């Protein structure tokens, strides 16, 4: 399955043992109809959804905010709670 936004293959999500637990990507609405990869979901779909609820924030500000949240989530999942 390919991403409807970037046209690249959607990479399945795997657990720590390497087992696929989800292979269908993400809902690409409101950017496009269909499924999208994780990168397009983070960089385009979620900011578009947030801008619908927080219209005064620019897309760039939303992407920056999302990057901070993603980095914090990654740090927590890796055991870094600083």
N, C-alpha and C positions, 0 to 999 in steps of 0.2 A: 504494500500500500504506500502511495506517495502523498506527501504533504500538498494540500491544495494551494498553499501560499508560495513556498519556495521550490516546489516540485521534486525535492529530494526524498529519498526513501525514509519512511518513519521507522526509527530504530525502536525495537521492543524494550520495555522496561524490564529489568532483571533484579532479582533479589541478590543478597550477598553471596549466595552459592552459585549464582549464574543462571538460575531458573527463570524463564520468562513468566511474568505475572500479568502483563498487559501489553498488547501488541497493536491496539487500534488507535493510538495517538489521542489527540484532544479535539474537542468541538471547536471549530475555527470561527464560529459566529461571534461577533458581528462583522468580522473582517471578510470572510468568505463562507460559502456553504460547503460543508464537508469536514474532513479531518485534517489536522495539522500536526507537525512535529513539535517536540518539547521546546526547541529553540524559538520557533515562530510563535508558539503559545506564550512564552515568556516575553518576547521582544515586541510582539504586535497585538495578539489577541487580548491578553490581560490588560495592557495599557489602554486599548480601545474600550474595553468594558469599564475600566476605572474612569476613563474620561467621560463616559456616559453618566456616571454617578458623581464625579468630581469635576465638573466642566471647567472650572477656573484653572486647573493645573494643566500645564503643557504636556504634550506627549513625552518630551525629553525629560521633564521632571518626574513623570510617572515611571519611565524606564529606569531612571536613576534610583527611585524609591524601591522599585521591584528588585533591582540589582542588590541593594543593601539587604533587603529581606531574604533574598536567595542566599547571599553570602552568610547571613546569620543562621539560616536553616542548615546550611552545609556545615558550618562550624559546630553547631549543636549535634548534628548527626555524627560528626567525627570525634565528638567528646570534648571539644574545646568550648568551655562555658564562660570564658572571660568576657 
